[in-house]
Amino acid sequence: MTNSSPKLLPVILSGGAGTRLWPVSREQHPKPFMQLADGQSLLQKTFLRAAALPGVVQILTVTNRDLVFKTKDEYAEVNAAAQATAFILEPFGRNTAPALAAAALWAEEHLGPEATLLVLAADHLITKQAEFTAAVSQASALAAQGKMVTFGIQPTAPDTGFGYIEAEGNTVLRFVEKPTLDKATEYLQSERYLWNSGIFCLRVDTALRQLAEHAPVVLESVRDCYRASAEMQGENFAQVELPAESFEAVPDISIDYALMEKSAQVAVVPCDIGWSDIGSWNALSDLQAADSQGNRILGEALIHDARNCYVQSPERIVGLVGVHDLIVVDTPDAVLVADRKRAQDVKQIAAQLKASGHDAYKIHREVHRPWGTYTVLEEGERFKIKRIEVKPGATLSLQMHHHRSEHWIVVSGIARVINGDNAFLLNTNESTFIPAGHMHRLENPGVINLVMIEVQSGDYLGEDDIVRFDDVYGRA
């Protein structure tokens, strides 16, 4: 670029399962993809917030490899200005310090060491764009002086779910772990403490220098991964995939622990930007207007003598009678009922599901894939019925199953099918049977979505019964 003014690169960190927001947030459809009442996801709101900042010409996202296709779909829905996007793909999570290191290495190569990184969590909500823009401007000025800047949120309550920063102006005196209620109350009254937002601003050269000083193992292990990575470059698009073999050696550590709590080059920007980390169902419920009894409803609910409850049920009617202080969240395959005072403990349910190997910790009935979606309509002993929707031009892998056969029926659109040695087109109301052991492939050659019903039958119907021979998305 010929422009000599400092370049601002928003870096969106999109990781974490958001287990406190189960059953909507799950491992393969985590919190950043949760839609709010206006229909936009937290990830989309983060992208739009970053894109609206002055001088931003590109946005970098660090995310899990399995989530990149869904992320690109989310961006495509809101990226009307065709903002340039880049992605760093991790094979698995290693916390925020390695993500920062990878972003700094990418930015050094593509934008130069004087570029400024604005590190944003994909699952935070900020409602005051003008105040956010002003805070970024102030943080960028401090970053130009070699500071690592964190954004401190003016606390509104003695919250025990956040870390705190003791500060005088822009000077950080100390970082404090999540306090007890008594301590949090003391912090609020002193007016010297801020919530630690997890938003950071720093120059590329500062990030690399501070990592080398305080977290050299993080920097060098990520550098090894970056050197061994594969990069794809398009007209308005770049993508770096970090290899799993070398990423195993990368330490699991946050930016706060690796850098901010150790460095003498830290500054803070106190701000009121309408920030929330949406860390629990209580935080999400606060976004809804309450009725006269304190109930907050998203969807449809019938209330009789109930108060201070939160209900999210977009597809079915929920009835509440004679209860109070409850969280009720209904999804097609799971229902959560929790005491509002125990909202932080919802993660224990997700942990139990994961420990038992139950799919409900990981996926919804509607599952997103690079080519589209599938929804499990019904399943029982030796059978499963799916609704499959394939995007125009998309192709599933050339594959085979050992233990199940499949019957495909086209509901709408047109399908190009490979079934064993045969290749043919299927139109609406036509079908084909694929025996177990047959190599097969499905493609949508049309310009509208292909919708199909798939009926599986066999001794084992798990999603891991798949042998891929060829895949345009690079899956194993």
KEFI-823755 format. One record per residue (C-alpha): residue number from 1; chain; x, y, z. Coordinates in steps of 0.5 Angstrom, whole numbers. Each point is the difference from the previous one (the first is absolute). Layout:
% residues N
+------+-------+-------+-------+-------+
| resi | chain |     x |     y |     z |
+------+-------+-------+-------+-------+
|  NUM |     A |     X |     Y |     Z |
...
+------+-------+-------+-------+-------+
***
This chain:
% residues 476
+------+-------+-------+-------+-------+
| resi | chain |     x |     y |     z |
+------+-------+-------+-------+-------+
|    1 |     A |     0 |     0 |     0 |
|    2 |     A |     2 |     7 |    -1 |
|    3 |     A |    -3 |     3 |     5 |
|    4 |     A |     5 |     2 |     6 |
|    5 |     A |    -5 |     1 |     5 |
|    6 |     A |    -1 |    -6 |     5 |
|    7 |     A |    -4 |    -5 |    -2 |
|    8 |     A |    -5 |    -3 |     5 |
|    9 |     A |    -2 |    -7 |    -1 |
|   10 |     A |    -5 |    -3 |     4 |
|   11 |     A |     1 |    -7 |     3 |
|   12 |     A |    -6 |    -4 |     1 |
|   13 |     A |     1 |    -6 |     5 |
|   14 |     A |    -5 |    -5 |    -1 |
|   15 |     A |     1 |    -6 |     5 |
|   16 |     A |    -3 |    -3 |     6 |
|   17 |     A |    -6 |    -5 |     1 |
|   18 |     A |    -5 |     5 |     4 |
|   19 |     A |    -2 |    -5 |     4 |
|   20 |     A |    -4 |     4 |     5 |
|   21 |     A |    -4 |     2 |    -6 |
|   22 |     A |    -2 |    -8 |    -1 |
|   23 |     A |    -5 |    -2 |    -3 |
|   24 |     A |     1 |     5 |    -6 |
|   25 |     A |     7 |     1 |     1 |
|   26 |     A |     4 |    -7 |    -2 |
|   27 |     A |     7 |    -2 |    -2 |
|   28 |     A |    -2 |     0 |    -8 |
|   29 |     A |    -5 |     6 |     1 |
|   30 |     A |     4 |     4 |     5 |
|   31 |     A |    -2 |     7 |     3 |
|   32 |     A |     2 |     4 |    -5 |
|   33 |     A |    -5 |    -3 |    -5 |
|   34 |     A |    -6 |     2 |     5 |
|   35 |     A |    -5 |     4 |    -3 |
|   36 |     A |    -3 |     6 |     4 |
|   37 |     A |    -7 |     2 |     0 |
|   38 |     A |     1 |     5 |    -7 |
|   39 |     A |     3 |    -6 |    -4 |
|   40 |     A |     7 |     1 |     0 |
|   41 |     A |     5 |    -4 |     4 |
|   42 |     A |     5 |     2 |     5 |
|   43 |     A |     6 |    -1 |    -5 |
|   44 |     A |    -4 |     4 |    -6 |
|   45 |     A |    -1 |     6 |     5 |
|   46 |     A |     8 |    -1 |     2 |
|   47 |     A |     2 |     0 |    -8 |
|   48 |     A |    -5 |     6 |    -1 |
|   49 |     A |     3 |     4 |     6 |
|   50 |     A |     7 |    -1 |    -2 |
|   51 |     A |    -2 |     2 |    -8 |
|   52 |     A |    -3 |     6 |     2 |
|   53 |     A |     7 |     3 |     4 |
|   54 |     A |     3 |     5 |    -4 |
|   55 |     A |     6 |    -2 |    -5 |
|   56 |     A |    -1 |    -8 |     1 |
|   57 |     A |     1 |    -3 |    -7 |
|   58 |     A |     1 |    -7 |     2 |
|   59 |     A |    -3 |    -5 |     6 |
|   60 |     A |     4 |    -6 |     3 |
|   61 |     A |    -4 |    -5 |     3 |
|   62 |     A |     4 |    -6 |     4 |
|   63 |     A |    -5 |    -6 |     1 |
|   64 |     A |     0 |    -7 |     0 |
|   65 |     A |     1 |    -4 |    -7 |
|   66 |     A |    -7 |    -3 |     1 |
|   67 |     A |    -4 |     6 |     1 |
|   68 |     A |     3 |     4 |    -6 |
|   69 |     A |    -5 |    -1 |    -5 |
|   70 |     A |    -6 |     2 |     5 |
|   71 |     A |     4 |     6 |     1 |
|   72 |     A |     1 |     2 |    -7 |
|   73 |     A |    -8 |    -1 |    -1 |
|   74 |     A |    -1 |     4 |     6 |
|   75 |     A |     4 |     6 |    -3 |
|   76 |     A |    -2 |    -1 |    -7 |
|   77 |     A |    -7 |     2 |     3 |
|   78 |     A |     2 |     7 |     2 |
|   79 |     A |     6 |     2 |    -4 |
|   80 |     A |    -4 |     4 |    -5 |
|   81 |     A |     7 |     4 |    -1 |
|   82 |     A |     4 |    -6 |    -1 |
|   83 |     A |     5 |     1 |     5 |
|   84 |     A |     6 |    -4 |    -1 |
|   85 |     A |     1 |    -5 |     5 |
|   86 |     A |     5 |    -5 |     2 |
|   87 |     A |     0 |    -6 |     5 |
|   88 |     A |     5 |    -4 |     4 |
|   89 |     A |    -3 |    -7 |     1 |
|   90 |     A |     2 |    -4 |     7 |
|   91 |     A |    -1 |    -7 |     0 |
|   92 |     A |    -2 |     0 |     7 |
|   93 |     A |     0 |     6 |     5 |
|   94 |     A |     6 |     2 |     4 |
|   95 |     A |    -3 |     7 |     3 |
|   96 |     A |     1 |     7 |    -2 |
|   97 |     A |     8 |     1 |     1 |
|   98 |     A |     2 |    -5 |    -6 |
|   99 |     A |    -6 |     3 |    -4 |
|  100 |     A |     3 |     7 |     1 |
|  101 |     A |     7 |    -3 |    -2 |
|  102 |     A |    -3 |    -3 |    -6 |
|  103 |     A |    -3 |     7 |    -2 |
|  104 |     A |     6 |     4 |     2 |
|  105 |     A |     4 |    -4 |    -5 |
|  106 |     A |    -5 |     0 |    -5 |
|  107 |     A |    -1 |     8 |     0 |
|  108 |     A |     8 |     1 |     0 |
|  109 |     A |     0 |    -4 |    -6 |
|  110 |     A |    -6 |     3 |    -4 |
|  111 |     A |     0 |     7 |     3 |
|  112 |     A |     7 |     1 |     4 |
|  113 |     A |     2 |     1 |     7 |
|  114 |     A |    -3 |     7 |     1 |
|  115 |     A |    -7 |    -2 |    -1 |
|  116 |     A |    -5 |     0 |     6 |
|  117 |     A |    -4 |    -6 |     2 |
|  118 |     A |    -7 |     1 |     3 |
|  119 |     A |    -1 |    -7 |     4 |
|  120 |     A |    -8 |    -2 |     0 |
|  121 |     A |    -3 |    -5 |     3 |
|  122 |     A |    -6 |    -3 |    -5 |
|  123 |     A |    -5 |    -1 |     6 |
|  124 |     A |     0 |     7 |     3 |
|  125 |     A |    -6 |     5 |    -1 |
|  126 |     A |     2 |     7 |    -1 |
|  127 |     A |    -6 |     5 |    -1 |
|  128 |     A |     3 |     7 |     0 |
|  129 |     A |     4 |     0 |    -6 |
|  130 |     A |     2 |     7 |     0 |
|  131 |     A |     3 |     0 |     7 |
|  132 |     A |     3 |    -7 |    -2 |
|  133 |     A |     3 |     4 |    -6 |
|  134 |     A |     3 |     5 |     5 |
|  135 |     A |     3 |    -5 |     4 |
|  136 |     A |     3 |    -3 |    -5 |
|  137 |     A |     3 |     6 |    -3 |
|  138 |     A |     3 |     2 |     7 |
|  139 |     A |     3 |    -7 |     1 |
|  140 |     A |     3 |     0 |    -7 |
|  141 |     A |     4 |     7 |     2 |
|  142 |     A |     2 |    -4 |     7 |
|  143 |     A |     2 |    -6 |    -5 |
|  144 |     A |     4 |     5 |    -4 |
|  145 |     A |     4 |     1 |     6 |
|  146 |     A |     2 |    -7 |     1 |
|  147 |     A |    -5 |    -2 |     5 |
|  148 |     A |    -5 |    -6 |     0 |
|  149 |     A |    -6 |     3 |     2 |
|  150 |     A |    -6 |    -4 |     3 |
|  151 |     A |    -7 |     3 |     0 |
|  152 |     A |    -3 |     1 |     7 |
|  153 |     A |    -8 |     0 |     1 |
|  154 |     A |    -3 |     5 |     5 |
|  155 |     A |    -3 |    -5 |     5 |
|  156 |     A |    -8 |     0 |     1 |
|  157 |     A |    -1 |    -5 |     5 |
|  158 |     A |     5 |    -4 |     5 |
|  159 |     A |     1 |    -6 |    -5 |
|  160 |     A |     4 |    -6 |     2 |
|  161 |     A |     0 |    -3 |    -7 |
|  162 |     A |     5 |     5 |    -3 |
|  163 |     A |     8 |     2 |     2 |
|  164 |     A |     1 |     7 |     2 |
|  165 |     A |     5 |     5 |    -2 |
|  166 |     A |     2 |     5 |     6 |
|  167 |     A |     2 |     6 |    -4 |
|  168 |     A |     2 |     8 |     0 |
|  169 |     A |    -2 |     3 |    -6 |
|  170 |     A |     4 |    -4 |    -6 |
|  171 |     A |     4 |    -3 |     5 |
|  172 |     A |    -1 |    -7 |     2 |
|  173 |     A |     2 |    -1 |     8 |
|  174 |     A |    -2 |    -8 |     0 |
|  175 |     A |    -4 |    -5 |    -3 |
|  176 |     A |    -5 |    -4 |     5 |
|  177 |     A |    -3 |    -7 |    -1 |
|  178 |     A |    -7 |    -1 |     1 |
|  179 |     A |    -2 |     3 |     7 |
|  180 |     A |    -5 |    -2 |     5 |
|  181 |     A |    -6 |     4 |     1 |
|  182 |     A |     2 |     4 |     5 |
|  183 |     A |     7 |     1 |    -3 |
|  184 |     A |    -4 |     2 |    -7 |
|  185 |     A |    -5 |     5 |     4 |
|  186 |     A |     6 |     3 |     3 |
|  187 |     A |     3 |     1 |    -7 |
|  188 |     A |    -6 |     3 |    -2 |
|  189 |     A |     0 |     5 |     5 |
|  190 |     A |     7 |     2 |     0 |
|  191 |     A |    -1 |     2 |    -8 |
|  192 |     A |     7 |    -2 |    -1 |
|  193 |     A |    -1 |    -7 |    -3 |
|  194 |     A |    -3 |    -1 |    -7 |
|  195 |     A |    -2 |    -7 |    -3 |
|  196 |     A |     5 |    -3 |    -4 |
|  197 |     A |    -3 |    -1 |    -7 |
|  198 |     A |     5 |    -4 |    -4 |
|  199 |     A |     0 |     5 |    -6 |
|  200 |     A |     7 |     2 |    -1 |
|  201 |     A |     4 |     5 |    -5 |
|  202 |     A |     7 |     0 |    -1 |
|  203 |     A |     5 |     0 |    -6 |
|  204 |     A |     3 |    -6 |    -4 |
|  205 |     A |     7 |     2 |     2 |
|  206 |     A |    -2 |     1 |     8 |
|  207 |     A |    -4 |    -7 |     0 |
|  208 |     A |     6 |    -4 |    -3 |
|  209 |     A |     5 |     4 |     5 |
|  210 |     A |    -4 |    -2 |     6 |
|  211 |     A |    -1 |    -7 |    -2 |
|  212 |     A |     7 |    -1 |    -1 |
|  213 |     A |     2 |     3 |     7 |
|  214 |     A |    -6 |    -3 |     4 |
|  215 |     A |    -3 |    -6 |    -4 |
|  216 |     A |     6 |    -2 |    -4 |
|  217 |     A |    -2 |    -8 |    -1 |
|  218 |     A |    -7 |     3 |    -2 |
|  219 |     A |     3 |     4 |    -6 |
|  220 |     A |     5 |    -5 |    -2 |
|  221 |     A |    -5 |    -6 |     0 |
|  222 |     A |    -5 |     4 |    -4 |
|  223 |     A |     5 |     3 |    -5 |
|  224 |     A |     2 |    -7 |    -1 |
|  225 |     A |    -7 |    -2 |    -2 |
|  226 |     A |    -1 |     6 |    -4 |
|  227 |     A |     7 |    -1 |    -4 |
|  228 |     A |    -3 |    -7 |    -2 |
|  229 |     A |    -7 |     2 |    -1 |
|  230 |     A |    -4 |     0 |    -7 |
|  231 |     A |    -2 |     7 |    -2 |
|  232 |     A |    -6 |     1 |    -6 |
|  233 |     A |     0 |     7 |    -3 |
|  234 |     A |    -6 |     3 |    -4 |
|  235 |     A |    -2 |     6 |    -3 |
|  236 |     A |    -4 |     2 |     7 |
|  237 |     A |     2 |    -5 |     4 |
|  238 |     A |     6 |    -4 |     4 |
|  239 |     A |     0 |    -6 |     4 |
|  240 |     A |     6 |    -3 |     4 |
|  241 |     A |    -1 |    -7 |     3 |
|  242 |     A |     4 |    -2 |     6 |
|  243 |     A |     2 |    -7 |     0 |
|  244 |     A |    -2 |    -4 |     6 |
|  245 |     A |     7 |    -4 |     1 |
|  246 |     A |     4 |     6 |     2 |
|  247 |     A |    -6 |     4 |     3 |
|  248 |     A |     0 |    -6 |     5 |
|  249 |     A |     6 |     3 |     3 |
|  250 |     A |    -3 |     7 |     1 |
|  251 |     A |    -2 |     2 |     7 |
|  252 |     A |    -7 |     1 |     3 |
|  253 |     A |     0 |     7 |     3 |
|  254 |     A |    -4 |     7 |    -1 |
|  255 |     A |     3 |     7 |    -2 |
|  256 |     A |    -2 |     2 |     8 |
|  257 |     A |     5 |    -5 |     3 |
|  258 |     A |     5 |     0 |    -6 |
|  259 |     A |     1 |     7 |    -1 |
|  260 |     A |    -4 |     5 |     4 |
|  261 |     A |     1 |    -2 |     7 |
|  262 |     A |     7 |     0 |    -1 |
|  263 |     A |     2 |     6 |    -4 |
|  264 |     A |     2 |     7 |     2 |
|  265 |     A |    -3 |     2 |    -7 |
|  266 |     A |    -7 |     0 |     2 |
|  267 |     A |    -5 |     5 |    -1 |
|  268 |     A |    -8 |     0 |     1 |
|  269 |     A |    -5 |     4 |    -3 |
|  270 |     A |    -6 |     1 |     4 |
|  271 |     A |    -7 |     0 |    -4 |
|  272 |     A |    -7 |    -1 |     0 |
|  273 |     A |    -2 |    -3 |    -6 |
|  274 |     A |    -6 |    -4 |     1 |
|  275 |     A |     4 |    -6 |     1 |
|  276 |     A |    -2 |    -7 |     2 |
|  277 |     A |     4 |    -7 |     0 |
|  278 |     A |    -7 |    -3 |    -1 |
|  279 |     A |     3 |    -5 |     5 |
|  280 |     A |    -6 |    -4 |     3 |
|  281 |     A |    -8 |     0 |    -1 |
|  282 |     A |    -1 |     6 |     5 |
|  283 |     A |     5 |     4 |    -5 |
|  284 |     A |    -4 |    -2 |    -6 |
|  285 |     A |    -7 |     1 |     4 |
|  286 |     A |     2 |     7 |     1 |
|  287 |     A |     0 |     2 |    -7 |
|  288 |     A |    -8 |    -1 |     0 |
|  289 |     A |    -5 |     5 |     3 |
|  290 |     A |    -4 |    -3 |     6 |
|  291 |     A |    -7 |     0 |     1 |
|  292 |     A |    -3 |     3 |     7 |
|  293 |     A |     2 |    -7 |     3 |
|  294 |     A |     7 |     0 |    -2 |
|  295 |     A |    -1 |    -5 |    -5 |
|  296 |     A |     4 |     0 |    -6 |
|  297 |     A |    -3 |    -4 |    -6 |
|  298 |     A |     4 |    -2 |    -7 |
|  299 |     A |    -5 |    -4 |    -4 |
|  300 |     A |    -7 |    -2 |     3 |
|  301 |     A |    -2 |    -1 |     7 |
|  302 |     A |    -6 |     0 |     4 |
|  303 |     A |     1 |     3 |     7 |
|  304 |     A |    -5 |    -1 |     6 |
|  305 |     A |     3 |     2 |     7 |
|  306 |     A |     7 |     0 |    -2 |
|  307 |     A |     5 |     5 |     1 |
|  308 |     A |     8 |     2 |    -2 |
|  309 |     A |     0 |    -6 |    -5 |
|  310 |     A |     4 |     0 |    -6 |
|  311 |     A |    -3 |    -5 |    -6 |
|  312 |     A |     3 |    -1 |    -7 |
|  313 |     A |    -4 |    -4 |    -4 |
|  314 |     A |     0 |     2 |    -7 |
|  315 |     A |    -4 |    -6 |    -3 |
|  316 |     A |    -5 |    -3 |     6 |
|  317 |     A |    -5 |     3 |     5 |
|  318 |     A |     3 |     0 |     7 |
|  319 |     A |    -5 |     1 |     6 |
|  320 |     A |     2 |     2 |     7 |
|  321 |     A |    -4 |     0 |     6 |
|  322 |     A |     2 |     2 |     7 |
|  323 |     A |     7 |     0 |    -1 |
|  324 |     A |     5 |     5 |     1 |
|  325 |     A |     8 |     2 |    -2 |
|  326 |     A |     0 |    -6 |    -5 |
|  327 |     A |     4 |     0 |    -7 |
|  328 |     A |    -4 |    -4 |    -5 |
|  329 |     A |     4 |    -2 |    -7 |
|  330 |     A |    -3 |    -4 |    -5 |
|  331 |     A |     3 |    -3 |    -6 |
|  332 |     A |    -2 |    -6 |    -5 |
|  333 |     A |     4 |    -5 |     4 |
|  334 |     A |     1 |     3 |     7 |
|  335 |     A |    -3 |     4 |     5 |
|  336 |     A |     3 |     4 |     6 |
|  337 |     A |    -3 |     2 |     6 |
|  338 |     A |     4 |     3 |     5 |
|  339 |     A |     0 |     5 |     7 |
|  340 |     A |     2 |     7 |    -3 |
|  341 |     A |     5 |     0 |     6 |
|  342 |     A |     3 |    -6 |    -2 |
|  343 |     A |     1 |     2 |    -8 |
|  344 |     A |     8 |     0 |     1 |
|  345 |     A |    -1 |    -8 |     1 |
|  346 |     A |    -3 |    -2 |    -6 |
|  347 |     A |     7 |    -1 |    -3 |
|  348 |     A |    -1 |    -6 |     5 |
|  349 |     A |    -5 |    -3 |    -5 |
|  350 |     A |     4 |     1 |    -6 |
|  351 |     A |     6 |    -4 |     4 |
|  352 |     A |    -4 |    -6 |     2 |
|  353 |     A |    -3 |    -1 |    -8 |
|  354 |     A |     7 |     1 |    -2 |
|  355 |     A |     3 |    -5 |     5 |
|  356 |     A |    -6 |    -5 |    -2 |
|  357 |     A |     2 |     1 |    -8 |
|  358 |     A |    -7 |     2 |    -1 |
|  359 |     A |    -1 |     4 |    -6 |
|  360 |     A |    -4 |     6 |     3 |
|  361 |     A |     6 |     3 |     3 |
|  362 |     A |     3 |     1 |    -7 |
|  363 |     A |    -5 |     0 |    -6 |
|  364 |     A |    -8 |     3 |    -1 |
|  365 |     A |    -5 |    -4 |    -4 |
|  366 |     A |     2 |     5 |    -5 |
|  367 |     A |     7 |    -1 |    -2 |
|  368 |     A |     4 |     5 |    -4 |
|  369 |     A |     5 |    -3 |    -5 |
|  370 |     A |     4 |     3 |    -5 |
|  371 |     A |    -5 |    -2 |    -6 |
|  372 |     A |    -6 |     2 |     4 |
|  373 |     A |    -4 |    -3 |     6 |
|  374 |     A |    -3 |    -6 |     2 |
|  375 |     A |    -6 |    -1 |     5 |
|  376 |     A |    -1 |    -7 |     4 |
|  377 |     A |    -8 |     0 |    -1 |
|  378 |     A |    -1 |    -7 |     4 |
|  379 |     A |     5 |    -6 |     2 |
|  380 |     A |    -1 |    -7 |     3 |
|  381 |     A |     2 |    -7 |     0 |
|  382 |     A |     4 |    -1 |    -7 |
|  383 |     A |    -3 |     6 |    -3 |
|  384 |     A |     1 |     8 |    -1 |
|  385 |     A |    -3 |     5 |    -4 |
|  386 |     A |     3 |     7 |    -2 |
|  387 |     A |    -2 |     6 |    -4 |
|  388 |     A |     6 |     2 |    -4 |
|  389 |     A |     1 |     7 |    -3 |
|  390 |     A |     6 |     1 |    -5 |
|  391 |     A |     2 |     7 |    -2 |
|  392 |     A |     0 |     2 |    -7 |
|  393 |     A |     7 |    -3 |    -3 |
|  394 |     A |     2 |    -4 |     6 |
|  395 |     A |     2 |    -7 |     0 |
|  396 |     A |     0 |    -5 |     5 |
|  397 |     A |     6 |    -5 |     1 |
|  398 |     A |     1 |    -6 |    -4 |
|  399 |     A |    -1 |    -5 |     5 |
|  400 |     A |    -2 |    -7 |     2 |
|  401 |     A |    -4 |    -3 |     7 |
|  402 |     A |     2 |    -7 |     2 |
|  403 |     A |    -6 |    -1 |     5 |
|  404 |     A |    -6 |     4 |    -3 |
|  405 |     A |    -4 |     1 |    -7 |
|  406 |     A |    -3 |     6 |    -2 |
|  407 |     A |    -6 |     2 |    -4 |
|  408 |     A |     0 |     7 |    -3 |
|  409 |     A |    -7 |     4 |    -2 |
|  410 |     A |     0 |     7 |    -3 |
|  411 |     A |    -5 |     4 |     3 |
|  412 |     A |     2 |     7 |    -4 |
|  413 |     A |     6 |     1 |    -5 |
|  414 |     A |     4 |    -4 |    -4 |
|  415 |     A |     6 |    -5 |     2 |
|  416 |     A |     6 |    -3 |    -3 |
|  417 |     A |     1 |    -7 |     3 |
|  418 |     A |     6 |    -5 |    -1 |
|  419 |     A |    -3 |    -6 |     3 |
|  420 |     A |     6 |    -6 |    -1 |
|  421 |     A |     1 |     0 |    -8 |
|  422 |     A |    -5 |     4 |    -2 |
|  423 |     A |    -1 |     8 |     0 |
|  424 |     A |    -7 |     3 |    -2 |
|  425 |     A |    -4 |     6 |     2 |
|  426 |     A |    -6 |    -1 |     5 |
|  427 |     A |    -6 |     5 |    -1 |
|  428 |     A |    -6 |     2 |     5 |
|  429 |     A |    -3 |    -6 |     2 |
|  430 |     A |     5 |    -5 |    -2 |
|  431 |     A |     4 |    -4 |     4 |
|  432 |     A |     6 |    -5 |     0 |
|  433 |     A |     2 |    -6 |     5 |
|  434 |     A |     8 |     0 |     2 |
|  435 |     A |     1 |    -7 |     3 |
|  436 |     A |     6 |    -1 |     6 |
|  437 |     A |     7 |     0 |    -3 |
|  438 |     A |    -2 |     4 |    -6 |
|  439 |     A |     4 |     6 |    -2 |
|  440 |     A |    -4 |     6 |    -1 |
|  441 |     A |    -1 |     8 |     0 |
|  442 |     A |    -5 |     5 |     0 |
|  443 |     A |     1 |     7 |    -4 |
|  444 |     A |    -5 |     6 |    -1 |
|  445 |     A |     1 |     2 |    -7 |
|  446 |     A |    -6 |     5 |     0 |
|  447 |     A |    -1 |     7 |     2 |
|  448 |     A |    -5 |    -1 |     6 |
|  449 |     A |     1 |    -4 |     6 |
|  450 |     A |     0 |    -8 |    -1 |
|  451 |     A |    -5 |    -3 |     6 |
|  452 |     A |     0 |    -7 |     1 |
|  453 |     A |    -3 |    -5 |     5 |
|  454 |     A |     5 |    -6 |     1 |
|  455 |     A |    -2 |    -6 |     4 |
|  456 |     A |     6 |    -4 |     3 |
|  457 |     A |    -1 |    -7 |     2 |
|  458 |     A |     5 |    -5 |     3 |
|  459 |     A |     4 |    -3 |     6 |
|  460 |     A |     4 |     6 |     2 |
|  461 |     A |    -2 |     7 |    -2 |
|  462 |     A |     5 |     5 |     3 |
|  463 |     A |     3 |     6 |    -4 |
|  464 |     A |     7 |    -3 |     1 |
|  465 |     A |    -2 |    -6 |    -5 |
|  466 |     A |     3 |     3 |    -6 |
|  467 |     A |     6 |    -1 |    -5 |
|  468 |     A |     1 |     6 |    -4 |
|  469 |     A |     4 |    -1 |    -6 |
|  470 |     A |     0 |     8 |    -3 |
|  471 |     A |    -2 |     6 |     4 |
|  472 |     A |     0 |     7 |    -3 |
|  473 |     A |     0 |     3 |     7 |
|  474 |     A |     6 |    -4 |     2 |
|  475 |     A |    -3 |    -4 |     5 |
|  476 |     A |     3 |    -7 |     2 |
+------+-------+-------+-------+-------+
***
